Amino acid sequence: MTKWLILLSKHYFEFISQVEKKIIKLFYKLFIYLWIAILNKSSPNIMEQFELNVNGKNHQVNVDPSTPILWVLRDHLKLVGTKYGCGIAQCGACTVHLNGIAVRSCQLPVSSVGNNKLTTIEGLSENGDHPVQKAWLEHDVPQCGYCQSGQIMTASALLESNPNPSEEAIASAMHGNICRCGTYTRIKAAIKTASKS
């Protein structure tokens, strides 16, 4: 009797094992089909043509409407002075001007730019002689330099709207720009110098 029970349980477990394998394969295939369907529906390849005014010149780009302007500038227009820092508009490295106002390009979709004028660090001045750029050199602000284009763009927008800012106004305007080298004292001094020229 014990022999029969052992033999029966052995066949039972072999049968269960084969059924489990078939069920697992079925679920795996179902998962793959569902995943492919989700990918096909969630990422349609929708490209649109946009005409952008960047640094005083008109450009046509063919991109997905949700593409952040940062990547349009860097990848399509080859304007690489604008840096990628955090991707969530918290560090300021990607700052550009939209009609003279400092904005974070990593979160600004190309579809929202419309006919507005974009200015990047390359377009701030033709020869690097903007008062903020000169003051940056005078005060030896950059160390690694990674955040500097965003810092300069924010500072120049501040001085455009407030030519003689107080220390509090400077601190408030520059608060969203992070410098991992910690050159905040020199940044503030450079902005003060630029405001006098």
C-alpha positions as CSV (number, residue, x, y, z in Angstrom):
1,M,0.0,0.0,0.0
2,T,2.8,2.4,0.9
3,K,4.5,1.7,-2.4
4,W,1.3,2.6,-4.3
5,L,0.9,5.8,-2.3
6,I,4.5,6.8,-3.1
7,L,4.1,6.1,-6.8
8,L,0.7,7.9,-6.9
9,S,2.1,11.0,-5.2
10,K,5.1,11.0,-7.5
11,H,2.8,11.1,-10.6
12,Y,0.6,13.6,-9.0
13,F,3.5,16.0,-8.4
14,E,4.8,15.5,-11.9
15,F,1.3,16.3,-13.3
16,I,1.0,19.4,-11.1
17,S,4.5,20.5,-12.1
18,Q,3.6,20.2,-15.8
19,V,0.4,22.2,-15.3
20,E,2.3,24.9,-13.3
21,K,4.8,25.2,-16.1
22,K,2.0,25.6,-18.7
23,I,0.3,28.2,-16.5
24,I,3.5,30.2,-16.0
25,K,4.2,30.1,-19.8
26,L,0.7,31.3,-20.5
27,F,1.0,34.2,-18.0
28,Y,4.4,35.1,-19.3
29,K,3.1,35.3,-22.9
30,L,0.1,37.3,-21.7
31,F,2.4,39.7,-19.9
32,I,4.6,40.2,-23.0
33,Y,1.5,40.9,-25.2
34,L,0.1,43.3,-22.7
35,W,3.4,45.1,-22.3
36,I,3.8,45.5,-26.1
37,A,0.2,46.8,-26.3
38,I,0.9,49.4,-23.5
39,L,4.1,50.6,-25.1
40,N,2.4,51.0,-28.5
41,K,-0.4,53.0,-27.0
42,S,1.5,55.1,-24.5
43,S,4.3,56.3,-26.8
44,P,2.9,57.1,-30.2
45,N,5.5,58.5,-32.6
46,I,3.9,62.0,-33.0
47,M,6.3,64.5,-34.5
48,E,5.3,68.0,-35.3
49,Q,7.1,70.9,-36.9
50,F,7.7,74.0,-34.8
51,E,9.2,77.3,-35.8
52,L,11.2,78.8,-33.0
53,N,12.8,82.2,-32.6
54,V,16.1,81.4,-30.8
55,N,18.7,84.1,-30.3
56,G,17.1,86.3,-32.9
57,K,17.1,83.6,-35.6
58,N,14.2,81.5,-36.8
59,H,14.6,77.7,-36.7
60,Q,12.4,74.9,-37.8
61,V,12.4,71.6,-35.8
62,N,10.5,68.4,-36.2
63,V,10.0,67.0,-32.7
64,D,7.5,65.5,-30.3
65,P,5.4,68.3,-28.9
66,S,6.2,67.3,-25.3
67,T,10.0,67.5,-25.8
68,P,11.5,69.9,-23.3
69,I,13.0,72.9,-25.0
70,L,16.4,72.1,-23.4
71,W,16.7,69.0,-25.6
72,V,15.5,70.9,-28.7
73,L,18.3,73.5,-28.1
74,R,21.0,70.9,-27.3
75,D,20.2,68.0,-29.7
76,H,18.5,69.7,-32.6
77,L,19.9,73.3,-32.7
78,K,23.4,72.3,-31.2
79,L,23.2,75.1,-28.7
80,V,24.9,73.3,-25.8
81,G,25.6,76.2,-23.5
82,T,22.3,75.5,-21.7
83,K,23.1,72.6,-19.4
84,Y,21.0,69.6,-18.0
85,G,21.2,69.6,-14.3
86,C,18.3,68.0,-12.5
87,G,15.5,67.6,-15.0
88,I,12.9,68.9,-12.5
89,A,13.5,72.6,-12.7
90,Q,15.1,72.8,-9.3
91,C,18.8,73.6,-10.0
92,G,18.7,76.4,-12.6
93,A,21.5,75.0,-14.8
94,C,19.1,74.9,-17.8
95,T,17.9,78.6,-17.4
96,V,17.1,80.4,-20.6
97,H,15.1,83.6,-21.3
98,L,11.6,83.4,-22.7
99,N,10.7,87.0,-23.8
100,G,13.4,88.2,-21.3
101,I,12.1,86.2,-18.4
102,A,14.3,83.5,-16.8
103,V,12.6,80.0,-17.3
104,R,13.8,76.5,-16.7
105,S,14.1,74.8,-20.1
106,C,14.1,71.3,-18.8
107,Q,10.4,71.5,-18.0
108,L,9.3,73.8,-20.8
109,P,7.7,71.8,-23.6
110,V,8.5,73.0,-27.1
111,S,4.7,73.1,-27.8
112,S,4.3,75.9,-25.2
113,V,6.9,78.2,-26.7
114,G,4.8,79.4,-29.7
115,N,6.0,82.7,-31.2
116,N,7.8,83.8,-28.0
117,K,11.5,84.7,-28.2
118,L,14.0,82.4,-26.7
119,T,17.5,83.6,-25.7
120,T,20.2,81.2,-24.6
121,I,23.7,81.9,-23.2
122,E,25.0,81.9,-26.7
123,G,22.6,84.7,-27.6
124,L,23.0,86.9,-24.5
125,S,25.8,88.8,-26.3
126,E,27.6,88.3,-29.5
127,N,31.2,88.6,-28.1
128,G,30.6,87.7,-24.4
129,D,30.6,91.3,-23.4
130,H,27.3,91.5,-21.6
131,P,27.8,93.4,-18.3
132,V,27.0,90.2,-16.3
133,Q,29.5,88.2,-18.3
134,K,32.2,90.9,-17.8
135,A,31.4,91.0,-14.1
136,W,31.6,87.2,-13.9
137,L,35.2,87.4,-15.3
138,E,36.1,90.3,-13.1
139,H,35.1,88.5,-9.9
140,D,36.4,85.1,-11.1
141,V,33.1,83.5,-10.4
142,P,33.3,80.1,-12.2
143,Q,35.0,77.2,-10.7
144,C,33.8,74.0,-12.5
145,G,31.6,76.2,-14.6
146,Y,28.7,73.8,-15.1
147,C,26.0,76.0,-13.5
148,Q,27.4,79.3,-14.8
149,S,25.2,79.7,-18.0
150,G,22.1,79.3,-15.8
151,Q,23.5,81.6,-13.2
152,I,24.3,84.3,-15.8
153,M,20.9,84.0,-17.5
154,T,19.1,84.3,-14.2
155,A,21.3,87.3,-13.2
156,S,20.8,89.1,-16.5
157,A,17.0,88.6,-16.4
158,L,17.1,90.1,-12.8
159,L,19.0,93.1,-13.9
160,E,16.8,93.6,-16.9
161,S,13.7,93.8,-14.6
162,N,15.5,95.5,-11.7
163,P,18.6,97.4,-12.7
164,N,19.6,98.2,-9.1
165,P,18.6,95.2,-7.0
166,S,19.1,95.1,-3.2
167,E,21.0,92.2,-1.7
168,E,17.7,90.7,-0.7
169,A,16.4,91.0,-4.3
170,I,19.6,89.3,-5.6
171,A,19.3,86.5,-3.0
172,S,15.6,86.0,-3.9
173,A,16.2,85.9,-7.7
174,M,19.2,83.6,-7.5
175,H,17.7,81.3,-4.9
176,G,16.7,78.7,-7.4
177,N,20.2,78.4,-9.0
178,I,22.4,75.9,-7.3
179,C,26.2,76.1,-7.5
180,R,27.8,72.9,-6.4
181,C,31.2,74.7,-6.0
182,G,29.6,77.3,-3.6
183,T,30.6,80.5,-5.4
184,Y,27.5,82.3,-4.1
185,T,29.5,85.2,-2.5
186,R,31.3,85.9,-5.8
187,I,28.0,85.6,-7.8
188,K,26.4,88.2,-5.6
189,A,29.4,90.5,-5.9
190,A,29.4,90.1,-9.7
191,I,25.7,91.0,-9.9
192,K,26.3,94.1,-7.8
193,T,29.2,95.1,-10.2
194,A,27.1,94.4,-13.3
195,S,24.3,96.6,-11.9
196,K,26.7,99.5,-11.8
197,S,27.7,99.3,-15.4
